[in-house]
Amino acid sequence: MTRPRCRIPSVALIATLALLLTAALLPATGNVPAAPAGAPIALVAAAPGDERWSADLTIVDRDDVNVRRTAAGLRLREARSTGRGARSPHSAVAEGMLLTAPRTLARPATRVRAEINAAIPAGATVEAQVRGWRAAGWTEWRAAGAVFDRPVLRVQTRVVLTAPNGGATATVRGVRLTADANAAVSAATPGRTYRVYATRIGLVGELTANGRTVQTRDHFAALPSRRGLSPLNTGDYTVRVCTTSGSRCEYAPVWDVGPWNTRDDYWNPSSVRENWKNLPQGRPEAQAAYQTGYNGGRDQFGRTVLNPAGIDLADGTFWDGLRLTTNAWVDVAYLWTGGGPRGVVGDGPLNIRTGASTSYAVRGLAAQLAHVPIQCYVTGQSVAGPYRTTTRWNRLASGQYVSHAYISSVYGGSVPAC
């Protein structure tokens, strides 16, 4: 069942939202009542040791999507949906997103709260979301009700606006943030892999949810939740998608939202999952709706679900990476839920080979900007690449190899020799 939303009258008010962000959502305690027009709002006072700052909403640039800065505040640029097809969530609502610059904190924090000053007409929404950086990479984006899985020293905020197709847009005047270390920290979770149904995106020339223009034979994936959406020109959230036989795999950044839903992080446990908490972990809502009539056979927007898709693949990932010829079941690893060293593919798509030489067979691709897990490294054929000439080959978590000549950086720990 979809969690009910709080409808706020279209008057100027301050909506105070607690954003407790990371690996496990705390139990919901109910809706926050709307304040009457003109009523004073008591803001949450910062405790000693808390760090407070205001999100910079004045800079709208290439990594922001469908928003504009006006004299009154931040608004949607276009309040009409992009209409990209019946199963696309982009055809149901207009949406926009502003991404702020990462902030380094003065001391470690385990949560971030936000106070949003906005005028929000009926049907529109405004949500502040935060993520934190730890050794294994960025946490998922979180809204109210979660804590980081460990203390973080670097955080980033984004503001997401939605409006009914053709309806009035909210105006955001400011977002005040508070970081603290008062929330309990839960243990980190291992990486997760699930078998889901994949469909091909197509849509060459159109914009993704993070603002990328889809290229011919492009390499990226879409998931039905913004929690795993990478900012433009990053692979912070990368999936490994493999055929069910394991014969082909591609590591692809998540650059779009869909299919069908936008709030279905089905790879998370029910304690964290944003909606449809009674479904098994790893079961997309669209799959349950299509196969068993869950939610009346409809998605979050009330549309009849016509296939069980849990991931969309760009044409290059679909045709070249996996060599699929039709929609199919695939095995997907949600790599940000794991740990250990990661390498950033600076130039790609990069061939994944079965051994440490170009004479070995190709078993898939790693897309440009994808973050690939690295188990260890071996010495093999010397390769001259854009970043170095080297005999080092990285063995990926899948047991396959890529040349280190094409890896722009490594984070998350030191890589041992195999």
C-alpha positions as CSV (number, residue, x, y, z in Angstrom):
1,M,0.0,0.0,0.0
2,T,1.4,3.4,-0.9
3,R,2.1,5.7,2.0
4,P,-0.4,8.6,2.1
5,R,1.0,12.0,1.3
6,C,0.3,15.2,3.3
7,R,-1.5,17.8,1.2
8,I,-0.5,21.3,2.1
9,P,-2.6,24.4,1.2
10,S,-1.3,26.7,-1.5
11,V,-0.2,29.4,0.9
12,A,3.2,30.6,2.0
13,L,4.4,28.5,4.9
14,I,7.3,26.7,6.3
15,A,7.2,22.9,6.1
16,T,9.5,21.4,8.7
17,L,10.8,18.0,7.6
18,A,13.1,15.7,9.5
19,L,15.5,14.0,7.1
20,L,17.1,11.1,8.7
21,L,19.1,9.5,5.9
22,T,20.7,6.2,5.0
23,A,20.5,2.5,5.3
24,A,17.4,1.8,7.4
25,L,14.2,3.8,7.7
26,L,12.7,4.3,11.1
27,P,9.0,3.5,11.6
28,A,6.6,6.1,10.3
29,T,4.6,7.9,13.0
30,G,1.9,9.4,10.8
31,N,1.3,12.4,8.6
32,V,2.4,15.9,9.7
33,P,-0.7,18.1,9.8
34,A,-0.8,21.1,7.5
35,A,-0.5,24.5,9.2
36,P,-3.3,27.0,8.8
37,A,-2.6,30.1,6.8
38,G,-0.5,32.7,8.7
39,A,0.1,30.4,11.7
40,P,3.6,30.6,13.1
41,I,5.8,27.5,12.7
42,A,8.2,26.5,15.5
43,L,11.5,25.5,13.9
44,V,13.5,22.7,15.5
45,A,16.3,24.2,17.5
46,A,19.9,23.1,16.9
47,A,21.4,21.3,19.8
48,P,25.0,22.1,21.0
49,G,27.4,20.5,18.5
50,D,24.9,20.4,15.7
51,E,26.1,22.0,12.4
52,R,23.6,24.1,10.4
53,W,23.7,25.6,7.0
54,S,21.4,26.7,4.1
55,A,21.3,24.9,0.8
56,D,22.4,27.1,-2.1
57,L,19.3,27.3,-4.3
58,T,20.6,30.2,-6.5
59,I,22.8,28.2,-8.8
60,V,21.0,26.2,-11.5
61,D,23.4,24.5,-13.9
62,R,23.9,21.4,-16.1
63,D,23.4,18.8,-13.3
64,D,20.0,20.2,-12.4
65,V,16.8,19.1,-14.2
66,N,13.7,21.1,-15.1
67,V,14.1,23.8,-12.4
68,R,14.6,27.5,-12.6
69,R,15.5,30.2,-10.1
70,T,13.0,33.1,-9.9
71,A,12.8,36.2,-7.7
72,A,10.2,34.3,-5.6
73,G,12.3,31.1,-5.3
74,L,13.1,27.8,-6.9
75,R,10.3,26.5,-9.2
76,L,9.7,23.9,-11.9
77,R,10.8,25.2,-15.3
78,E,8.1,23.3,-17.1
79,A,5.0,22.0,-15.2
80,R,4.0,19.5,-17.9
81,S,5.2,15.9,-18.0
82,T,7.6,14.8,-20.8
83,G,5.1,12.2,-22.1
84,R,7.8,9.6,-22.9
85,G,5.5,6.6,-23.2
86,A,2.7,4.8,-21.4
87,R,4.9,3.0,-18.9
88,S,7.3,5.8,-18.1
89,P,6.8,7.6,-14.8
90,H,7.7,10.8,-16.6
91,S,4.4,10.7,-18.4
92,A,2.4,10.9,-15.2
93,V,3.8,13.9,-13.4
94,A,6.1,16.9,-14.0
95,E,9.3,16.7,-12.0
96,G,12.5,18.6,-11.4
97,M,15.6,18.4,-9.3
98,L,18.3,20.8,-8.0
99,L,21.6,19.2,-6.9
100,T,23.7,21.2,-4.5
101,A,27.5,20.9,-4.1
102,P,28.8,18.4,-1.6
103,R,29.5,19.8,1.9
104,T,32.4,18.7,4.2
105,L,31.2,18.7,7.8
106,A,33.2,20.0,10.8
107,R,32.6,16.7,12.6
108,P,31.1,13.3,11.8
109,A,27.3,13.1,11.6
110,T,24.8,10.3,11.4
111,R,21.8,12.2,10.2
112,V,20.7,15.4,8.5
113,R,17.4,17.3,9.1
114,A,15.9,19.9,6.8
115,E,13.5,22.8,7.3
116,I,11.9,23.7,4.0
117,N,10.5,27.2,3.4
118,A,8.0,26.9,0.5
119,A,4.6,27.7,-0.9
120,I,3.2,24.3,-2.0
121,P,-0.1,24.3,-3.9
122,A,-2.4,21.3,-3.7
123,G,-1.1,18.3,-5.7
124,A,2.5,19.6,-5.8
125,T,5.3,18.2,-3.6
126,V,8.7,19.4,-2.4
127,E,11.2,17.0,-0.9
128,A,14.7,17.5,0.4
129,Q,16.9,14.4,0.1
130,V,20.4,13.8,1.4
131,R,23.2,11.3,1.0
132,G,26.5,10.8,2.8
133,W,29.9,9.7,1.6
134,R,31.7,6.8,3.2
135,A,34.7,4.7,2.1
136,A,32.6,2.4,-0.1
137,G,31.0,5.4,-1.9
138,W,27.8,7.4,-1.5
139,T,24.8,6.1,0.5
140,E,21.5,6.0,-1.3
141,W,19.5,9.2,-1.3
142,R,17.1,9.4,1.6
143,A,14.2,11.5,2.7
144,A,12.6,11.5,6.2
145,G,13.0,8.6,8.5
146,A,16.5,7.1,8.1
147,V,20.0,7.3,9.5
148,F,23.4,6.8,7.9
149,D,24.8,3.3,8.3
150,R,27.9,4.9,9.8
151,P,29.1,8.5,10.6
152,V,30.0,10.6,7.6
153,L,32.0,13.7,7.1
154,R,30.7,14.7,3.7
155,V,27.0,15.1,2.6
156,Q,25.1,16.3,-0.4
157,T,21.6,17.6,-0.7
158,R,19.1,17.7,-3.6
159,V,15.6,19.3,-3.8
160,V,13.0,17.4,-5.8
161,L,9.8,19.2,-7.0
162,T,6.8,17.5,-8.6
163,A,3.5,18.8,-9.9
164,P,0.4,17.3,-11.5
165,N,0.6,17.3,-15.3
166,G,-0.1,21.0,-16.2
167,G,-0.8,21.9,-12.6
168,A,0.7,24.6,-10.3
169,T,4.3,24.3,-9.1
170,A,5.7,24.8,-5.7
171,T,8.0,27.7,-4.9
172,V,10.9,26.9,-2.6
173,R,12.4,29.9,-0.8
174,G,15.0,28.1,1.2
175,V,16.2,24.9,2.7
176,R,17.9,24.9,6.1
177,L,19.9,21.8,7.0
178,T,21.1,20.5,10.4
179,A,23.6,17.7,10.8
180,D,24.0,15.8,14.1
181,A,25.2,12.6,15.5
182,N,22.2,11.9,17.8
183,A,20.8,9.0,15.8
184,A,21.7,5.3,16.3
185,V,23.8,3.8,13.6
186,S,22.9,0.4,12.1
187,A,25.3,-2.2,10.6
188,A,26.3,-1.9,7.0
189,T,24.6,-4.3,4.6
190,P,26.2,-6.6,2.0
191,G,25.7,-6.2,-1.7
192,R,22.4,-7.5,-3.1
193,T,21.5,-9.3,-6.4
194,Y,18.1,-10.1,-7.7
195,R,16.6,-11.5,-10.9
196,V,14.2,-9.0,-12.5
197,Y,12.7,-8.4,-15.9
198,A,14.6,-6.0,-18.2
199,T,13.2,-3.9,-21.0
200,R,14.9,-1.7,-23.5
201,I,14.7,2.1,-23.1
202,G,15.2,3.5,-26.6
203,L,14.1,7.2,-26.5
204,V,17.2,8.5,-28.2
205,G,17.4,12.3,-28.0
206,E,15.2,12.6,-24.9
207,L,16.3,13.6,-21.4
208,T,16.8,11.2,-18.5
209,A,15.8,12.0,-14.9
210,N,19.3,13.2,-14.2
211,G,19.4,15.5,-17.3
212,R,21.4,13.4,-19.7
213,T,20.4,13.4,-23.4
214,V,20.0,9.8,-24.5
215,Q,22.6,8.9,-27.1
216,T,22.5,6.3,-29.9
217,R,23.5,2.9,-28.4
218,D,23.9,4.6,-25.0
219,H,25.1,2.7,-21.9
220,F,23.1,3.2,-18.6
221,A,20.2,1.8,-16.6
222,A,17.0,3.0,-15.1
223,L,15.5,1.9,-11.7
224,P,12.1,2.7,-10.4
225,S,13.4,4.8,-7.4
226,R,15.3,8.1,-7.2
227,R,17.2,6.7,-4.2
228,G,19.7,5.1,-6.6
229,L,19.8,7.9,-9.2
230,S,23.3,9.1,-10.1
231,P,23.9,12.8,-10.6
232,L,24.7,13.8,-14.2
233,N,28.0,12.6,-15.5
234,T,28.7,10.3,-12.5
235,G,28.3,6.6,-11.8
236,D,27.8,6.9,-8.1
237,Y,25.1,4.3,-8.3
238,T,26.1,1.5,-10.7
239,V,24.4,-1.8,-11.3
240,R,26.0,-5.0,-12.7
241,V,23.5,-6.6,-15.1
242,C,24.1,-10.1,-16.3
243,T,22.2,-12.5,-18.5
244,T,20.7,-15.4,-16.5
245,S,23.3,-17.8,-18.0
246,G,26.1,-15.5,-16.8
247,S,27.6,-15.4,-20.3
248,R,27.4,-11.6,-20.6
249,C,27.5,-8.8,-18.1
250,E,27.6,-5.0,-18.1
251,Y,28.4,-2.5,-15.4
252,A,26.1,0.5,-16.0
253,P,25.5,3.7,-14.2
254,V,21.9,4.5,-13.1
255,W,20.9,7.6,-15.0
256,D,17.1,7.4,-15.2
257,V,14.0,6.6,-13.1
258,G,11.5,3.8,-14.1
259,P,10.1,1.6,-15.4
260,W,6.5,2.3,-14.2
261,N,7.3,3.6,-10.7
262,T,9.5,6.3,-9.1
263,R,9.3,5.2,-5.4
264,D,10.0,1.5,-5.5
265,D,13.4,0.7,-4.1
266,Y,12.6,-3.0,-4.2
267,W,16.2,-4.1,-3.6
268,N,16.0,-2.7,0.0
269,P,14.5,-4.6,3.0
270,S,11.0,-3.7,4.1
271,S,12.4,-1.6,7.0
272,V,13.9,0.7,4.4
273,R,11.7,0.3,1.3
274,E,9.8,3.4,0.6
275,N,6.5,1.8,-0.5
276,W,4.9,-1.6,-0.8
277,K,6.7,-2.9,2.3
278,N,4.7,-6.1,2.3
279,L,6.3,-7.3,-0.9
280,P,9.3,-9.7,-0.7
281,Q,12.7,-7.9,-0.9
282,G,13.8,-8.0,-4.5
283,R,10.3,-8.1,-6.0
284,P,9.4,-5.0,-8.0
285,E,5.9,-3.6,-7.5
286,A,5.4,-3.7,-11.3
287,Q,6.3,-7.4,-11.3
288,A,3.8,-8.2,-8.5
289,A,1.1,-6.1,-10.2
290,Y,1.6,-7.8,-13.5
291,Q,1.9,-11.4,-12.3
292,T,-0.5,-11.5,-9.3
293,G,-2.7,-8.4,-9.6
294,Y,-1.0,-6.7,-6.6
295,N,-2.3,-3.1,-6.1
296,G,-5.1,-3.9,-8.4
297,G,-2.6,-4.6,-11.2
298,R,-1.6,-0.9,-11.3
299,D,1.5,1.2,-10.7
300,Q,1.8,4.1,-8.2
301,F,0.1,6.4,-10.7
302,G,-2.9,4.1,-11.2
303,R,-1.9,2.9,-14.6
304,T,-2.4,-0.7,-15.6
305,V,1.0,-2.5,-15.6
306,L,1.6,-4.2,-19.0
307,N,4.9,-6.0,-18.2
308,P,6.8,-7.0,-15.0
309,A,9.8,-4.8,-15.6
310,G,12.1,-3.9,-12.7
311,I,14.9,-2.3,-14.7
312,D,15.2,-0.5,-18.0
313,L,18.4,-0.7,-20.1
314,A,19.7,1.8,-22.6
315,D,20.2,0.5,-26.1
316,G,23.9,0.0,-25.9
317,T,23.7,-1.9,-22.6
318,F,20.8,-4.0,-24.0
319,W,22.2,-4.8,-27.4
320,D,26.0,-4.6,-27.0
321,G,26.7,-5.2,-23.4
322,L,24.3,-8.2,-22.9
323,R,23.6,-8.9,-26.5
324,L,19.9,-9.2,-25.9
325,T,17.5,-9.3,-28.8
326,T,14.2,-9.0,-26.8
327,N,13.1,-8.1,-23.3
328,A,14.4,-10.7,-20.8
329,W,15.0,-11.7,-17.2
330,V,18.4,-10.6,-15.9
331,D,20.4,-10.8,-12.7
332,V,21.1,-7.4,-11.3
333,A,23.6,-6.5,-8.5
334,Y,23.0,-3.1,-6.8
335,L,26.6,-2.3,-6.2
336,W,26.3,0.6,-3.8
337,T,24.8,-1.8,-1.3
338,G,28.1,-3.6,-1.1
339,G,31.6,-2.6,0.1
340,G,35.2,-2.8,-0.8
341,P,37.4,-1.0,-3.3
342,R,35.8,0.5,-6.4
343,G,37.3,1.7,-9.6
344,V,35.8,4.4,-11.8
345,V,35.8,3.6,-15.5
346,G,37.1,6.9,-17.0
347,D,36.9,5.8,-20.7
348,G,34.5,3.3,-22.1
349,P,32.6,1.2,-22.7
350,L,35.5,-1.0,-21.5
351,N,35.8,-4.6,-22.5
352,I,35.6,-7.2,-19.6
353,R,37.8,-10.1,-20.4
354,T,38.2,-13.6,-18.9
355,G,41.9,-13.1,-18.3
356,A,44.6,-10.4,-18.0
357,S,45.3,-10.0,-21.7
358,T,43.5,-8.7,-24.8
359,S,43.8,-12.2,-26.2
360,Y,41.2,-13.5,-23.7
361,A,37.5,-13.6,-24.6
362,V,35.2,-10.6,-24.0
363,R,32.4,-11.4,-21.6
364,G,30.8,-8.0,-21.4
365,L,31.3,-4.2,-20.9
366,A,31.9,-1.6,-18.2
367,A,30.2,1.6,-19.2
368,Q,32.0,4.9,-19.0
369,L,31.7,6.4,-15.5
370,A,30.6,3.1,-14.0
371,H,32.0,2.2,-10.6
372,V,33.2,-1.3,-10.7
373,P,34.1,-3.4,-7.6
374,I,37.7,-4.6,-7.6
375,Q,38.6,-7.9,-5.7
376,C,42.4,-7.7,-6.4
377,Y,44.9,-7.2,-9.2
378,V,47.2,-9.3,-11.3
379,T,50.1,-8.7,-13.7
380,G,49.3,-9.3,-17.3
381,Q,49.7,-7.7,-20.8
382,S,50.9,-4.1,-20.9
383,V,48.2,-1.8,-22.1
384,A,48.5,1.9,-23.0
385,G,45.3,3.7,-22.0
386,P,44.1,7.3,-21.4
387,Y,45.3,7.3,-17.8
388,R,48.5,5.3,-17.8
389,T,50.5,2.5,-19.5
390,T,50.4,-0.5,-17.2
391,T,50.6,-4.3,-16.8
392,R,48.0,-4.2,-14.0
393,W,44.7,-5.9,-14.6
394,N,41.9,-5.6,-12.0
395,R,39.8,-8.7,-11.2
396,L,36.2,-7.6,-10.7
397,A,33.9,-9.1,-8.1
398,S,32.5,-11.2,-10.9
399,G,35.9,-12.9,-11.4
400,Q,36.5,-11.1,-14.7
401,Y,39.2,-8.6,-15.7
402,V,39.6,-5.0,-16.9
403,S,42.8,-3.2,-17.7
404,H,43.8,-0.6,-15.1
405,A,44.9,1.7,-18.0
406,Y,41.2,2.8,-18.3
407,I,40.5,3.3,-14.6
408,S,40.5,7.0,-13.7
409,S,40.5,6.5,-9.9
410,V,40.1,4.0,-7.1
411,Y,38.3,4.5,-3.8
412,G,37.0,2.5,-0.9
413,G,40.3,1.0,0.3
414,S,43.5,-0.4,-1.1
415,V,43.4,-3.2,-3.7
416,P,45.5,-6.3,-2.8
417,A,47.4,-8.5,-5.2
418,C,45.5,-11.7,-6.2
